[in-house]
């Protein structure tokens, strides 16, 4: 469900594929990994206790407001929080990160650099999301609009999942993100242990295909691509957690009625070796 302020409870559930692939535990390197159904950090179990802070890059773009990031992280650590989830996108618009396909505003990117550097300094791990399902901060809609401006025929935002040019735009963004070298730490994002995980999208949905098959195919393709570029970090989908056609009884008995047309399938969408864990976004006041 859409929630601009992201006042949401984020539950993290580890998934385990049959052949147990993924980011396996390695002791002492500072990366959060997994061993079976357990997160591991430096050879010991790691328990994620985190918060959403979508605004980090926006605030950190202006050096005059970077103190807000420092204060938020200090406040979090004083309360035992260990993980911050934030946006790795701002597609078009004011203070855009990606101003056009493959074009980036360096000052905004340095804002994300700062947020990661401060998290590193203060002992916070980060989950960074590549794109938004919603039009806020650009999202799928902006990608489709960019493709249409280059002559592509697109009928809806859901063409994000199937249009070859749009998919390439997204892959290019992923590569730019993982290859980015932080201007503060001088470490590439793909080599930065402060980043706990990447998320493919914030709350992906595809109403054009309620079966969930279109979204499942996209997740499989993109998850494999992300891992081909960065095998050190965990990867998740960013799903809200609604059941689909692969779990018909749970779909009928547990889903909010409105969720049955969103084109998601919690089980099938996570059934990939490249997906390491699942997230559940809970908005009980809306359901």
PAZAPA-4460 file (N, C-alpha, C; in steps of 0.05 Angstrom, whole numbers, plus 32768, in hexadecimal, padded with zeros to 4 digits):
% residues 287
    n_x    n_y    n_z   ca_x   ca_y   ca_z    c_x    c_y    c_z   seq   type   mol
   8010   7FE8   8000   8000   8000   8000   8011   8019   8000     1      X     A
   8007   802E   7FF5   8016   8047   7FF2   8018   8055   800D     2      X     A
   8030   805D   8014   8034   806C   802E   804B   807E   802A     3      X     A
   8046   8098   8026   805B   80AB   801F   806F   80AE   8036     4      X     A
   8065   80AE   804F   8078   80B3   8065   8085   8099   806E     5      X     A
   807C   8082   8063   8088   8069   8069   8088   8063   8087     6      X     A
   8073   806B   8095   8071   8063   80B1   8065   8047   80B1     7      X     A
   8077   8034   80AE   806E   8019   80AA   8080   8006   80BA     8      X     A
   8075   7FF0   80C2   8085   7FDB   80CF   8091   7FCA   80BA     9      X     A
   80AB   7FC8   80BA   80B9   7FB8   80A6   80C3   7F9E   80B3    10      X     A
   80B7   7F88   80AB   80BF   7F6E   80B5   80D0   7F61   80A0    11      X     A
   80E6   7F56   80A8   80F9   7F49   8096   80F8   7F2B   809B    12      X     A
   80F4   7F1C   8086   80F2   7EFF   8087   8106   7EF3   8074    13      X     A
   8118   7EE2   807D   812B   7ED6   806B   811F   7EC0   805B    14      X     A
   8126   7EBF   8041   811D   7EA9   8030   8134   7E97   802B    15      X     A
   812F   7E7E   8026   8144   7E6A   8021   813C   7E5A   8009    16      X     A
   814C   7E5B   7FF4   8146   7E4B   7FDC   814E   7E2E   7FE1    17      X     A
   8145   7E1C   7FCF   814A   7E00   7FD3   8168   7DFA   7FD2    18      X     A
   8177   7E08   7FC1   8193   7E02   7FBF   81A4   7E15   7FCF    19      X     A
   8196   7E27   7FDF   81A3   7E37   7FF3   81B8   7E49   7FE7    20      X     A
   81B2   7E55   7FD0   81C4   7E69   7FC5   81BF   7E84   7FD1    21      X     A
   81CF   7E98   7FC9   81CB   7EB3   7FD3   81E5   7EBE   7FDF    22      X     A
   81E2   7ED1   7FF0   81FA   7EDD   7FFD   81FF   7ECD   8016    23      X     A
   8212   7EBA   8014   8217   7EA9   802B   8229   7EB6   803F    24      X     A
   8227   7EAC   8057   8235   7EB8   806D   8254   7EB7   806A    25      X     A
   8260   7ECE   806E   827D   7ED0   806F   8285   7EE0   8087    26      X     A
   8296   7ED5   8097   829C   7EE2   80B1   82B0   7EF9   80AE    27      X     A
   82AB   7F0F   80BC   82BE   7F24   80BF   82C0   7F38   80AA    28      X     A
   82AF   7F37   8095   82B2   7F4B   807F   829F   7F62   8082    29      X     A
   828E   7F62   8096   827C   7F78   809C   8262   7F78   808C    30      X     A
   825F   7F65   8079   8247   7F63   8069   8232   7F53   8078    31      X     A
   8219   7F5B   8077   8203   7F4A   8080   81FE   7F35   806B    32      X     A
   81FF   7F1C   8073   81FA   7F06   8060   81E4   7EF5   806C    33      X     A
   81E1   7EDE   8061   81CD   7ECB   806C   81D8   7EAF   806B    34      X     A
   81D1   7E9F   807F   81D7   7E83   8080   81BD   7E75   8086    35      X     A
   81B2   7E68   8071   8198   7E5C   8074   8183   7E72   8079    36      X     A
   8176   7E71   8090   8161   7E85   8096   816B   7E98   80AB    37      X     A
   8184   7E9C   80AD   818F   7EAE   80C2   81A1   7EC4   80B5    38      X     A
   819C   7EDD   80BB   81AE   7EF2   80B4   81C8   7EEF   80C4    39      X     A
   81DF   7EF4   80B7   81F9   7EF1   80C5   8209   7F0B   80C0    40      X     A
   8216   7F14   80D5   8228   7F2A   80D4   8241   7F23   80E3    41      X     A
   8258   7F23   80D5   8272   7F1D   80E2   8271   7F02   80F1    42      X     A
   8264   7EEE   80E5   8263   7ED4   80F0   824E   7ECF   8106    43      X     A
   823E   7EE3   810C   822B   7EE1   8122   820F   7EE7   8117    44      X     A
   81FA   7EDD   8124   81DF   7EE4   811B   81DA   7F02   811D    45      X     A
   81CC   7F0C   8108   81C6   7F29   8107   81A8   7F2C   8106    46      X     A
   819D   7F3C   8118   8180   7F41   8119   817B   7F5E   8111    47      X     A
   816C   7F60   80FC   8166   7F7B   80F1   814F   7F88   8100    48      X     A
   8154   7FA0   810A   8140   7FAF   8118   8142   7FCB   810C    49      X     A
   8130   7FD1   80F9   8135   7FE8   80E8   811E   7FFC   80E6    50      X     A
   8122   800F   80D4   810F   8024   80CF   8111   802E   80B3    51      X     A
   80FB   803A   80A9   80FA   8046   808F   8102   8063   8090    52      X     A
   8113   806C   807E   811B   8088   807C   811F   808F   805F    53      X     A
   8109   8090   8050   810B   8094   8033   8119   80AF   802C    54      X     A
   8119   80C2   803E   8121   80DD   8039   813F   80E2   803B    55      X     A
   814F   80CF   8041   816B   80D3   8048   817A   80E2   8031    56      X     A
   8177   80D8   8019   8186   80E5   8003   817D   8102   7FFE    57      X     A
   8162   8106   8000   8157   8120   7FFC   8163   8134   8010    58      X     A
   8163   812D   8029   816E   813F   803D   818C   8143   803B    59      X     A
   819A   812D   8033   81B7   812E   8033   81C2   813C   801A    60      X     A
   81B0   8141   8006   81B9   814F   7FEE   81C3   816B   7FF5    61      X     A
   81B6   8178   8008   81BD   8193   8011   81CF   8190   802A    62      X     A
   81E8   8198   8029   81FA   8195   8040   81EF   81A2   8059    63      X     A
   81DE   81B7   8055   81D3   81C5   806C   81BF   81B4   807C    64      X     A
   81B4   819F   8070   81A0   818F   807E   81AA   8172   8083    65      X     A
   81C4   816E   807F   81CF   8153   8084   81CF   814B   80A1    66      X     A
   81CD   815F   80B2   81CC   8159   80CF   81B3   8147   80D5    67      X     A
   819E   8149   80C5   8186   8139   80CA   818C   811B   80C7    68      X     A
   819E   8114   80B5   81A6   80F8   80B1   81B5   80EF   80CA    69      X     A
   81C8   80FF   80D2   81D8   80F8   80E9   81C7   80F5   8102    70      X     A
   81B4   8108   8106   81A3   8106   811D   8191   80EE   811C    71      X     A
   8186   80E7   8105   8175   80D0   8102   8184   80B6   8109    72      X     A
   819C   80B4   80FE   81AC   809C   8104   81B4   809A   8121    73      X     A
   81BC   80B0   812D   81C3   80B0   8149   81AB   80A9   815A    74      X     A
   8194   80B4   8153   817C   80AD   8162   8175   8090   815F    75      X     A
   8179   8085   8147   8173   8069   8142   8185   8057   8152    76      X     A
   819F   805C   8151   81B2   804B   8160   81AD   804C   817E    77      X     A
   81A5   8063   8188   81A0   8065   81A5   8188   8054   81AE    78      X     A
   8177   804C   819A   8160   803C   81A0   8163   801F   8196    79      X     A
   817B   8018   818E   8181   7FFD   8187   817A   7FF5   816B    80      X     A
   8174   8009   815A   816D   8003   813E   8187   7FFE   812E    81      X     A
   8186   7FEB   811C   819F   7FE3   810E   819E   7FE6   80EF    82      X     A
   8186   7FEB   80E4   8183   7FEC   80C7   8171   8003   80BF    83      X     A
   817A   8012   80AA   8169   8027   809E   8163   8020   8081    84      X     A
   814A   8023   807A   8142   801E   805E   813D   8039   8050    85      X     A
   8149   803C   8039   8146   8056   802B   8145   8053   800D    86      X     A
   813E   8069   8000   813B   8068   7FE2   8157   806C   7FD5    87      X     A
   815B   805B   7FC1   8172   805F   7FAF   8169   8069   7F94    88      X     A
   8155   807B   7F95   814A   8086   7F7D   813D   80A1   7F83    89      X     A
   813B   80B1   7F70   8129   80C8   7F6E   8129   80D0   7F51    90      X     A
   8115   80C6   7F43   8115   80C6   7F26   8106   80DE   7F1B    91      X     A
   8115   80F2   7F12   8109   810B   7F08   80FF   811C   7F1F    92      X     A
   80F8   8135   7F18   80ED   8147   7F2D   8102   8155   7F3D    93      X     A
   80FA   8162   7F52   810B   8172   7F63   8120   8161   7F71    94      X     A
   8139   816A   7F71   814F   815B   7F7D   8150   813E   7F73    95      X     A
   814C   813A   7F5A   814C   811F   7F4E   8168   8113   7F51    96      X     A
   8168   80F9   7F56   8181   80EA   7F54   8186   80E3   7F37    97      X     A
   8173   80D7   7F2A   8174   80D1   7F0D   8163   80E5   7EFE    98      X     A
   816F   80F7   7EF0   8161   810D   7EE3   8155   8104   7EC8    99      X     A
   8161   80F0   7EBC   8158   80E4   7EA3   8166   80C9   7EA2   100      X     A
   815D   80B7   7E91   8169   809C   7E90   8187   809D   7E8E   101      X     A
   8195   8093   7EA3   81B2   8092   7EA2   81C0   80AC   7EA9   102      X     A
   81B0   80C1   7EB0   81BC   80DB   7EB8   81B6   80E1   7ED5   103      X     A
   81CB   80E9   7EE4   81C8   80EB   7F01   81D2   8106   7F0A   104      X     A
   81C5   8110   7F1F   81CE   8129   7F2C   81E2   8122   7F41   105      X     A
   81FB   812C   7F3D   8211   8124   7F4F   820C   812D   7F6B   106      X     A
   8200   8145   7F6F   81FC   814F   7F8B   81E8   813C   7F99   107      X     A
   81D3   8133   7F8B   81C0   8121   7F98   81CD   8106   7F9E   108      X     A
   81DE   80FD   7F8C   81EC   80E4   7F91   81FE   80E7   7FA9   109      X     A
   820A   80FE   7FAC   821B   8102   7FC3   820B   8102   7FDD   110      X     A
   81F1   810A   7FDB   81E0   8108   7FF2   81DD   80EB   7FFB   111      X     A
   81D9   80D8   7FE8   81D7   80BC   7FEF   81F2   80B2   7FF9   112      X     A
   8208   80BC   7FED   8223   80B5   7FF7   8225   80BC   8014   113      X     A
   821C   80D4   801B   821F   80DE   8037   820E   80CC   804A   114      X     A
   81F6   80C5   8042   81E5   80B5   8053   81F2   809A   8058   115      X     A
   81FE   808E   8044   820C   8074   8047   8224   8078   8059   116      X     A
   8233   808D   8055   824B   8092   8065   8244   8096   8083   117      X     A
   822E   80A5   8088   8226   80A9   80A4   821C   8090   80B0   118      X     A
   820D   8080   80A1   8204   8066   80AB   821C   8055   80B2   119      X     A
   8231   8055   80A2   8249   8046   80A7   8256   8050   80C1   120      X     A
   8258   806A   80C4   8265   8075   80DB   8257   806F   80F5   121      X     A
   823C   806D   80F4   822C   806A   810C   8222   804D   810F   122      X     A
   822A   803B   80FE   8224   801F   8102   8208   8016   80FA   123      X     A
   81FD   8024   80E6   81E3   801D   80DB   81E6   800E   80C0   124      X     A
   81D9   7FF8   80BC   81D8   7FEB   80A2   81C1   7FF7   8092   125      X     A
   81C3   7FF5   8077   81AF   8002   8066   81A3   7FEE   8052   126      X     A
   8189   7FF1   804D   817C   7FE4   8037   8174   7FFA   8023   127      X     A
   817D   7FF7   800B   8179   800C   7FF7   8168   8001   7FE0   128      X     A
   8153   8010   7FD9   813F   8008   7FC5   8145   8016   7FAB   129      X     A
   8142   8007   7F95   814A   8011   7F7B   8135   8023   7F6D   130      X     A
   811B   801E   7F72   8106   802D   7F64   80EC   802B   7F74   131      X     A
   80DA   803D   7F6E   80C0   803E   7F7B   80AA   8032   7F69   132      X     A
   8098   8023   7F75   8080   801B   7F67   806E   8032   7F60   133      X     A
   806D   8046   7F72   805B   805C   7F70   8069   8073   7F61   134      X     A
   8059   8087   7F5A   8063   809E   7F4A   8072   80B2   7F5C   135      X     A
   8070   80AF   7F76   807F   80C1   7F88   809D   80BD   7F83   136      X     A
   80AB   80D3   7F7F   80C8   80D2   7F79   80CE   80C4   7F5F   137      X     A
   80BB   80C5   7F4C   80BF   80BA   7F32   80B3   809F   7F2E   138      X     A
   80C1   808B   7F37   80B7   8070   7F37   80B3   8064   7F1C   139      X     A
   80A3   804E   7F1B   809E   8040   7F02   8093   8053   7EEC   140      X     A
   8081   8065   7EF5   8075   8077   7EE2   8089   8088   7ED3   141      X     A
   809E   8092   7EE1   80B2   80A3   7ED4   80C2   8092   7EC0   142      X     A
   80C9   807A   7EC7   80D8   8069   7EB4   80C8   8065   7E9A   143      X     A
   80AE   8060   7E9D   809D   805B   7E85   809B   8075   7E75   144      X     A
   8099   808C   7E83   8097   80A6   7E75   80B1   80AB   7E65   145      X     A
   80C8   80A4   7E72   80E1   80A7   7E64   80E2   8096   7E4A   146      X     A
   80D8   807E   7E4C   80D8   806D   7E35   80C5   8077   7E1F   147      X     A
   80AE   8082   7E27   809B   808D   7E14   80A7   80A5   7E06   148      X     A
   80B7   80B5   7E14   80C4   80CC   7E08   80D8   80C4   7DF3   149      X     A
   80E0   80AB   7DF3   80F3   80A0   7DDF   80E5   808F   7DCB   150      X     A
   80CB   8092   7DC9   80BC   8085   7DB3   80B0   806A   7DBA   151      X     A
   80B3   8061   7DD3   80A7   8048   7DDB   8089   804A   7DDF   152      X     A
   807B   8035   7DD8   805E   8034   7DDC   8059   8026   7DF7   153      X     A
   804C   8034   7E09   8046   8029   7E24   802A   8031   7E2B   154      X     A
   801B   801E   7E35   7FFF   8022   7E3C   7FFB   8029   7E5A   155      X     A
   800D   8021   7E6B   800A   8026   7E87   8025   8024   7E95   156      X     A
   8025   802B   7EAF   803D   8028   7EBF   8046   800B   7EC1   157      X     A
   8034   7FF8   7EBE   803B   7FDC   7EC0   804D   7FD3   7EA9   158      X     A
   804F   7FE3   7E94   8062   7FDC   7E7E   807E   7FDE   7E88   159      X     A
   8082   7FE9   7EA0   809C   7FEA   7EAD   80A9   7FCE   7EAE   160      X     A
   8098   7FBA   7EB2   80A1   7F9F   7EB6   80A7   7F8F   7E9C   161      X     A
   809E   7F99   7E86   80A0   7F8A   7E6D   80AE   7F99   7E56   162      X     A
   80AD   7FB3   7E56   80B9   7FC2   7E40   80D7   7FC0   7E41   163      X     A
   80E3   7FB7   7E2B   8101   7FB2   7E2B   8111   7FCB   7E31   164      X     A
   8109   7FE2   7E27   8118   7FFB   7E2C   8116   8003   7E49   165      X     A
   80FE   8001   7E54   80FA   8008   7E71   810B   7FF5   7E82   166      X     A
   810A   7FDC   7E7C   811A   7FC9   7E8C   8138   7FCF   7E8A   167      X     A
   8141   7FD8   7E73   815D   7FDF   7E70   8163   7FF9   7E80   168      X     A
   8151   800C   7E80   8154   8024   7E91   8159   801C   7EAE   169      X     A
   8148   8009   7EB7   814A   8000   7ED3   8165   7FF2   7ED8   170      X     A
   816C   7FE0   7EC6   8186   7FD2   7EC9   819D   7FE6   7ECA   171      X     A
   819B   7FFB   7EB9   81B1   800F   7EB9   81B2   801D   7ED4   172      X     A
   819B   8023   7EDF   819B   8030   7EF9   81A7   801E   7F0F   173      X     A
   81A0   8004   7F0E   81AC   7FF1   7F21   81CA   7FF1   7F1F   174      X     A
   81D4   7FF0   7F06   81F1   7FEF   7F02   81FE   8009   7F0C   175      X     A
   81F2   801F   7F07   81FC   8039   7F11   81FE   8039   7F2F   176      X     A
   81E9   802F   7F3C   81E9   802E   7F59   81FF   801C   7F64   177      X     A
   8200   8004   7F5B   8213   7FF1   7F68   8230   7FF9   7F61   178      X     A
   8235   8006   7F4B   8250   800E   7F43   8258   8029   7F4F   179      X     A
   8245   8037   7F5A   824B   8052   7F65   8261   8050   7F7A   180      X     A
   8274   8063   7F78   8289   8065   7F8D   8282   807C   7F9F   181      X     A
   827F   8077   7FB8   8277   808B   7FCC   828C   80A0   7FCE   182      X     A
   8284   80BA   7FCB   8297   80D0   7FCB   82A2   80D5   7FE7   183      X     A
   8295   80CA   7FFC   829F   80CE   8017   82B0   80B7   8020   184      X     A
   82A8   809E   801B   82B7   8087   8025   82CA   807C   8010   185      X     A
   82C6   8084   7FF6   82D7   807A   7FE0   82D3   805C   7FDB   186      X     A
   82BD   8052   7FE4   82B7   8035   7FE0   829F   8033   7FCD   187      X     A
   82A1   8021   7FBA   828A   801C   7FA8   8273   8010   7FB8   188      X     A
   825B   8018   7FB0   8243   800D   7FBE   8243   7FEF   7FBF   189      X     A
   824B   7FE2   7FA9   824B   7FC5   7FA9   825F   7FB8   7FBC   190      X     A
   8272   7FC8   7FC5   8286   7FBE   7FD8   8282   7FC9   7FF4   191      X     A
   826C   7FD7   7FF9   8267   7FE4   8012   8257   7FD3   8025   192      X     A
   8263   7FC9   803B   8255   7FB8   804E   823F   7FC6   805E   193      X     A
   823F   7FE1   805E   822A   7FF0   806C   820F   7FEA   805F   194      X     A
   820F   7FE5   8044   81F6   7FDE   8036   81F0   7FC1   803D   195      X     A
   81DA   7FBC   804B   81D2   7FA1   8051   81C6   7F93   8039   196      X     A
   81B6   7FA2   802A   81A7   7F95   8014   819D   7FAA   8000   197      X     A
   8197   7FA0   7FE8   8189   7FB0   7FD4   816C   7FA6   7FD3   198      X     A
   815A   7FB8   7FCC   813E   7FB0   7FC7   8138   7FB7   7FAA   199      X     A
   812B   7FA5   7F9C   8124   7FAB   7F80   8111   7FC2   7F7D   200      X     A
   80FD   7FC4   7F8D   80E9   7FD9   7F8A   80DA   7FDC   7FA5   201      X     A
   80D0   7FF4   7FAA   80BF   7FF9   7FC0   80A2   7FF0   7FB9   202      X     A
   809A   7FDA   7FC5   807E   7FD0   7FC3   8076   7FCB   7FA6   203      X     A
   8084   7FBA   7F97   807D   7FB5   7F7B   8061   7FAA   7F78   204      X     A
   8053   7FB3   7F63   8038   7FAA   7F5C   8035   7FAA   7F3E   205      X     A
   8023   7F99   7F34   801E   7F98   7F17   8000   7F91   7F13   206      X     A
   7FEF   7FA6   7F14   7FD3   7FA1   7F12   7FCA   7F97   7EF7   207      X     A
   7FDB   7F9B   7EE3   7FD4   7F91   7EC8   7FD4   7F73   7EC7   208      X     A
   7FE1   7F66   7EDA   7FE2   7F49   7EDA   7FDE   7F3F   7EF7   209      X     A
   7FC5   7F3C   7F00   7FBF   7F34   7F1B   7FCA   7F19   7F23   210      X     A
   7FD1   7F09   7F0F   7FDC   7EEE   7F15   7FF7   7EEF   7F23   211      X     A
   8005   7F05   7F1F   801F   7F08   7F2B   8036   7EFE   7F1A   212      X     A
   802F   7EF2   7F03   8044   7EE6   7EF2   8056   7EFB   7EE5   213      X     A
   804B   7F12   7EDE   805C   7F27   7ED2   8070   7F31   7EE6   214      X     A
   8067   7F37   7EFE   8079   7F41   7F12   808E   7F2B   7F1A   215      X     A
   8085   7F13   7F1B   8098   7EFD   7F22   80AE   7EFB   7F0D   216      X     A
   80A7   7EFD   7EF4   80BB   7EFC   7EDE   80CF   7F13   7EE0   217      X     A
   80C4   7F2B   7EE6   80D6   7F42   7EE8   80E9   7F3F   7F00   218      X     A
   80DF   7F36   7F16   80F0   7F33   7F2E   8106   7F1F   7F28   219      X     A
   80FF   7F09   7F1B   8113   7EF5   7F15   8129   7F00   7F03   220      X     A
   8121   7F0F   7EEF   8135   7F1B   7EDC   8147   7F2F   7EEB   221      X     A
   813A   7F41   7EFA   8149   7F57   7F06   815A   7F4D   7F1E   222      X     A
   8150   7F3A   7F2C   8160   7F2F   7F43   8179   7F22   7F39   223      X     A
   8177   7F13   7F23   818E   7F06   7F18   81A2   7F1B   7F0E   224      X     A
   8197   7F31   7F02   81A9   7F46   7EF8   81B8   7F54   7F0F   225      X     A
   81A9   7F5B   7F24   81B6   7F68   7F3B   81CD   7F57   7F46   226      X     A
   81C7   7F3D   7F49   81DC   7F2B   7F55   81F4   7F28   7F42   227      X     A
   81EF   7F2B   7F28   8205   7F29   7F15   8219   7F40   7F18   228      X     A
   820F   7F57   7F23   821F   7F6E   7F27   822A   7F70   7F43   229      X     A
   821B   7F65   7F56   8222   7F68   7F72   821A   7F4E   7F81   230      X     A
   822E   7F3E   7F86   8229   7F24   7F94   822E   7F26   7FB2   231      X     A
   8236   7F3E   7FBC   823D   7F41   7FD8   8225   7F48   7FEA   232      X     A
   8211   7F55   7FDE   81FB   7F5F   7FEE   81E2   7F4D   7FEB   233      X     A
   81D2   7F4D   8000   81B8   7F41   8000   81A5   7F50   7FED   234      X     A
   8190   7F42   7FE4   817D   7F4E   7FD2   8161   7F45   7FDA   235      X     A
   814E   7F59   7FD9   8132   7F53   7FDE   8121   7F60   7FC9   236      X     A
   8107   7F5B   7FCB   80F4   7F65   7FB6   80E8   7F7F   7FBE   237      X     A
   80E3   7F84   7FD8   80D5   7F9C   7FE1   80B7   7F98   7FE2   238      X     A
   80AD   7F80   7FDF   8090   7F7A   7FDE   8083   7F81   7FF9   239      X     A
   8068   7F85   7FF7   8058   7F8A   800E   8052   7F70   801D   240      X     A
   804F   7F5A   800F   804B   7F41   801C   8030   7F33   8017   241      X     A
   8023   7F3A   8001   8009   7F2E   7FFB   800C   7F13   7FEC   242      X     A
   7FFB   7F00   7FF3   7FFB   7EE6   7FE6   7FEE   7EE8   7FCA   243      X     A
   7FF6   7ED5   7FB9   7FEC   7ED5   7F9E   7FE2   7EB9   7F96   244      X     A
   7FE1   7EB5   7F7C   7FD5   7E9C   7F71   7FE4   7E83   7F79   245      X     A
   7FFE   7E85   7F81   800C   7E6E   7F8A   8004   7E64   7FA5   246      X     A
   7FF5   7E75   7FB4   7FEA   7E6E   7FCE   7FCD   7E76   7FD0   247      X     A
   7FBC   7E69   7FC1   7FA0   7E72   7FBE   7F90   7E73   7FD8   248      X     A
   7F95   7E60   7FEA   7F86   7E60   8004   7F8F   7E78   8015   249      X     A
   7FA8   7E7D   8016   7FB2   7E94   8026   7FA9   7EAE   8019   250      X     A
   7FA9   7EAF   7FFE   7FA0   7EC7   7FF0   7F83   7ECD   7FF7   251      X     A
   7F73   7EB8   7FF8   7F56   7EBC   7FFD   7F51   7EC3   801A   252      X     A
   7F60   7EB8   802D   7F5A   7EBC   8049   7F6A   7ED1   8057   253      X     A
   7F82   7ED8   804D   7F93   7EEB   805B   7F97   7F06   804E   254      X     A
   7F95   7F07   8034   7F99   7F21   8026   7F82   7F34   802B   255      X     A
   7F88   7F4E   802E   7F73   7F62   802C   7F67   7F60   800F   256      X     A
   7F4D   7F64   800C   7F40   7F61   7FF2   7F4E   7F71   7FDD   257      X     A
   7F56   7F8A   7FE3   7F62   7F9B   7FCF   7F7D   7F91   7FC5   258      X     A
   7F89   7F80   7FD5   7FA4   7F76   7FCD   7FA3   7F61   7FB7   259      X     A
   7F8C   7F56   7FB2   7F8A   7F40   7F9F   7F8C   7F49   7F82   260      X     A
   7F8D   7F63   7F7D   7F8F   7F6C   7F61   7FAA   7F7A   7F5C   261      X     A
   7FBC   7F77   7F6F   7FD6   7F86   7F6D   7FEB   7F77   7F5C   262      X     A
   7FE6   7F5E   7F55   7FF8   7F50   7F44   8011   7F47   7F52   263      X     A
   800F   7F42   7F6C   8026   7F38   7F7B   8021   7F1C   7F85   264      X     A
   8036   7F0D   7F8B   8034   7EF2   7F95   804B   7EED   7FA8   265      X     A
   8046   7EF0   7FC2   805C   7EF1   7FD5   806E   7ED8   7FD3   266      X     A
   8063   7EC1   7FCF   8073   7EA9   7FCD   8082   7EA7   7FB3   267      X     A
   8074   7EA9   7F9D   8081   7EA7   7F82   8095   7EBE   7F7E   268      X     A
   808F   7ED6   7F87   80A0   7EED   7F82   80BB   7EEA   7F91   269      X     A
   80BC   7ED9   7FA5   80D5   7ED6   7FB4   80E3   7EBB   7FAE   270      X     A
   80D8   7EAC   7F9C   80E2   7E91   7F98   80F9   7E91   7F83   271      X     A
   810E   7EA0   7F89   8125   7EA2   7F78   813E   7EA0   7F88   272      X     A
   8152   7E93   7F7D   816C   7E91   7F8C   8178   7EAC   7F92   273      X     A
   8173   7EC0   7F80   8180   7EDA   7F83   8172   7EEB   7F98   274      X     A
   815A   7EE3   7FA2   814C   7EF2   7FB7   8153   7EE6   7FD2   275      X     A
   815E   7EF6   7FE4   8168   7EEC   7FFD   8154   7EEE   8014   276      X     A
   8143   7F01   8014   8130   7F04   8029   8117   7F13   8020   277      X     A
   8102   7F11   802F   80E9   7F1E   8028   80E2   7F34   803D   278      X     A
   80D5   7F49   8034   80CC   7F5D   8046   80AD   7F5F   8046   279      X     A
   80A2   7F65   805C   8085   7F68   805F   807F   7F84   8069   280      X     A
   806F   7F93   805A   8068   7FAE   8062   804C   7FAD   806E   281      X     A
   8049   7FB4   8087   8030   7FB2   8095   8024   7FCD   809B   282      X     A
   800B   7FD2   8091   7FFD   7FEB   8096   7FE1   7FE4   80A2   283      X     A
   7FE1   7FDC   80BA   7FC7   7FD2   80C6   7FB1   7FE7   80C7   284      X     A
   7FB9   8001   80C8   7FA4   8016   80C9   7F96   8018   80AE   285      X     A
   7FA3   800F   8098   7F97   8011   807E   7F87   7FF8   8076   286      X     A
   7F8D   7FE2   8083   7F81   7FC9   807C   7F69   7FC2   808E   287      X     A
***
